[in-house]
Amino acid sequence: MRKLLTKLMIFGMVMALVISTIPAYSLQEGVSAATTDKPEKPTIKTYTNGPGTGTGYMDISWKAMPGATNYKIVISNGYNYEYFTTGNVTTWSTKGKKIFPTQAEISQGLYKFHTDGKGVEFATDPRALYENGYKAGSTHGLRNQQKYIVGVIPVYSTTDGVRSDIVDAYLPAEVQPEKAIAKTYSNGAGTGTGYIDLSWKAMPGATGYKVVIGNGYNYEYFTVGNVTSWSTKGKNIFPTKAELDKGLYRFHTDGKGTEFANDPTQLYENTYKAGTTWVLKGQKKYLIRVMAIYTAGDGVTSDITEATMPIEQMTSPTIASHKIETNPSKGYMDLSWKAVPEAVSYKVGFFNGYNYQYINVGKVTNWSTKGKKIWATDEEIATGKYELHVDGTGGELPMDPIKTYTAAYQANPSVNYSDRLHYYARVIAVYADGESPVSDASALTMPLEETYIDIDSKLLDSSSGYMDVEWGTIEGASSYKLWLFNGGNYQAVTTTTDNNWSSKDKGIWPTLNEIQNSKGLLHQDSKGTNLSTLPNKVYALNGQSYKDDLGYRFRVTAYDEMGNLIAYDMSSAVKMGETNKYVDEGATDEENSELEESYIPPVSEDVQQDLGMDATGSTGILELEKSESTGMVVYGVKGKAVKLAAQAIRSKIQSIGRTKWNQTLTKVLNKFPLSNKTKNRVKMAIGFDMVLKVADHLVGFSGKVEDGIIWALKKCGFNGTVAWWSAKAITFIFL
């Protein structure tokens, strides 16, 4: 029995040992094999959370590992790896987990992922995250990378398994807008500013856009609405000159800035001094992007569009004309202009009747034609030559360029300046790498005397009429030429020694048949007709600028005995049936001094003598005054005497006649040391037509005769000084 018990105990111990050993051996063998096996790399699919979000997510899947009871997803934050337990599954998504650091945390230099669900979705561009990790001392090497690195680790009951190889994952970027198209424009000569017109393609789902412009230090954003074009014009975004001088560089969003500078050098100099890392110092381009706005937020910006303002047009030169005293047929022009930065020289251009010819005058801002001999010589012009001498082998400028322009027109009939009295000049800035746009033209005649033109028109019937034209005589003039505008050019209608002309029955206007056949030139052969009430029909044949204009325009030119131009004037537009009379624009102090009383009595006496009038003008007014009043001078008499004076003045001057009166007045005035301008004022004020007009006004005046004459002259457009002295002359001569 005892032996049996001993055998049973030994057997039990052996069995227990065997039983306990077998399970323990099997489990240990299984765990050891699984934990040393490397899982396959996970499969990752990436998605965007939509335009404007700037975020996305990763869907991760992997093959199951035998014996694994859990898994961990491994993601680098740019500094180290962080682990996220998924459970015993083989798929997992970052969507909705809010793992990524918030923008505020990124701005603070943080990089740790969230495990508390208080972060945000993964950024489509993790470079800011990796920059923080780099600054914290990371060795992951992800700086400036846009990928995420992800792995998976199986978890067993007693330990973690081996990590899989890493997978690079890129979240899909939002659709980037195409670059904006920029067109640049100058705000005009001398402004130093311009503007940029931008346009871009619409983005699906966008609710608006921002234009992003670099100031040289950073980008600034301008919300422009749900549009696909925008302009800086009128927005006054750019810093003012005062702000730039203070070293400022921020753009305005309050509209209190100015237009964009053609040259942003000073702006970029300020940002350079402020410590910018941009490299725009010395550059003249602007950097512009466009950004779409979505319901979820701002989208990504487009690539850069570079915009450079156009080279600014030069301002027109200032011109002064002068007569060469030793040669009255010639003159010269002095020109000046504003300097522009970086110009190495300038070119001055003169119009020759067909085109402009330019002379490089060096790095100066003023220049004169005097002594330069750039114009065609008289002999050359006589043979039909008109081109200028840029080599200085020509002649001085003529007082009248019409002959030059006529030669140019005959050689080039497409350009007709054959009626022009003006010289035209432009200027160009020359740079090391090109030239500025040419300036607008400045135009000026040589210094010429001025006269006046009076026009009185009368209707012959409902469709035609005529115009009586009178102009002021010019001392030294031996002939006058009257010109009429045809809608394109002035044509000479008469050359005369008189100072008046009438179109009546002169046959200068195109006939109806000629107009219907598109012939719009005035007649020189008297085979035309009287002036039309609708001159625009002719004007339309010679250009479109005056096709709706019903006014007639005259010009008069005066010439000395050598045929040199010495004076000219141009009328304003006068419609058929209207009158255009001289309006005195006021005399200068110097001109007023010429109208001193010491001149007026001698003028009046000489007119009386030349016309054979007695001291009272044979009006009988003095006798009337003596019989009805006691001791009062005639120009103080009121009532009936004023009307009688008016009637007497009218009767007497009509008996003398227009031609004799005006010729006598001119002859007398030319004896006195008065300027032509002052002479013309007096001739106009006491000329034949004006005296008649004064008499007509005087009939309805109640007051002193002389006061009535002053009042009448003022109603006719004369200033007080001229009216006062002229009233004395009329009173003296007639009363």
Buried (B, 14 or more C-beta within 10 A) or exposed (E): EEEEEEEEEEEEEEEEEEEEEEEEEEEEEEBEEBBEBEBEBBEBEBBBBBBBBBBBBBBBBBEEBEBBEBBBBBBBBBBEBBBBEBEEEBEBBBBEBBBBBBEEBBEEEBBBBBBEEEBBBBBBBBBBBBBBBBEBEBEBEBBEBBBBBBBBBBBBEEEBBEBBEBBEBBBEEBBBBEBBBBEBBBBEBBBBBBBBBBBBEEBEBBBBBBBBBBBBBEBBBBEBEEEBEBBBBEBBBBBBEEBBEEEBBBBBBEEEBBBBBBBBBBBBBBBBEEEBEBEBBEBBBBBBBBBBBBEBEBBBBBEBBEBBBEBBBBBBBBBEBBBBEEEBBBBBBBBBBBEBEEBEBBBBBBBBBBEBBBBEBEEEBEBBBBEBBBBBBEEBBEEEBBBBBBEEEBBBBBBBBBBBBBBBBEBEEEBBBBBBBBBBBBBBBBBEEEBBBBBBBBBBBBEBBEBBBBBBBEEBEEEBBBBBBBBBBBBBBEBBBBBBBBBBBBBBBBEEEBBBBBBEEBBBBBBEEBBEEEEBBBBEEEEBBBBBBEBBBBBBBBEEEBBEBBBBBBBBBBBBEEEBBBBBBBBEBBBBEBBBBBEBEEBEEEBBEBBEEEBBEEBBBBBBEBBEBEEBBEBEBBEBBEEEBEEBBBBBBBEEBBBBBBBBBBEBBBEBEBEBBBBBBBEBBEEBEBEBBBBBBBBBBBBBBBBBBBBEBBBEBEBBBBBBBBBBBBEBBBBBBBBBBBBBBBBBBBB
